[in-house]
Amino acid sequence: MTDCAVISPTSQSGKDEYLEAFDALMEYAQLTTAILTHGGERSSANMDAFTTMRKFLTDVLNESESQLTQKSRNTFDFCLERINVILSLQERIIEIYNDFQQKNQNFHDGYEENFTRQDMEEAANYLGEIGYIQYRQIVANYETIPKFKYIKELNSPEVKRYITSNVKGYLSIFSKGEKKQLKNIEHVTYQPNMEELTKEEHIEVEKEVFYNNLAKTNALSRKELRHPK
């Protein structure tokens, strides 16, 4: 959004009502931009690496049960559990994005003329959940790095026979980058002990961050407002 206006040539509404409408427009516009931008990027992410590694881990666990040491089995189980978490969260973010994008299109096409406070609350919860999903996916990815490094260096014929060229390439990628991934976690950590928050608590933290930023944006935008005398 580059500009907006609240216009009604016949309205008898006062300045306070115009400001209320302006704030609502700003809130919904910022929520829409954030969801369509960040949600769109996340929902369109290529997950081939994760689905390939899920199959690799599953195949090894299912067909090499008697040959794996307990340490190796625990490592494979851990990585598979985290990969499944990442992919499950990815399905949810696609669902969020598609649902919101369709509702936004309905407004754009004129099928829905007005948005309500309920629409704004739903959008805020969606944005909060997108933040929660991003955090959980990054943490899960980070936690598997030393485990995948162990698998990559594992000298086991039972495991090696499942390592295709794609798996070999992904093992190399998934087993490095701890410092970079830790910085990504720090970037989306807004308070101590974020990892201990429930999903609902995390969503509320994400919403609080959004509305704090929105208040600053609105304060600047209000300075440019004109109202008829």
Salt bridges, closest charged atoms under 4 A:
ASP23 OD2 - ARG222 NH2 2.51
GLU27 OE2 - ARG117 NH1 3.22
ASP59 OD2 - LYS55 NZ 2.76
GLU81 OE1 - ARG82 NH1 2.14
GLU95 OE2 - ARG92 NH1 2.98
ASP99 OD2 - LYS103 NZ 3.44
ASP109 OD1 - HIS108 ND1 3.45
GLU122 OE1 - LYS103 NZ 2.72
GLU129 OE2 - ARG92 NE 2.72
GLU129 OE2 - LYS199 NZ 3.09
GLU143 OE1 - ARG82 NE 2.53
GLU204 OE2 - LYS207 NZ 3.24
GLU206 OE2 - HIS202 NE2 2.99
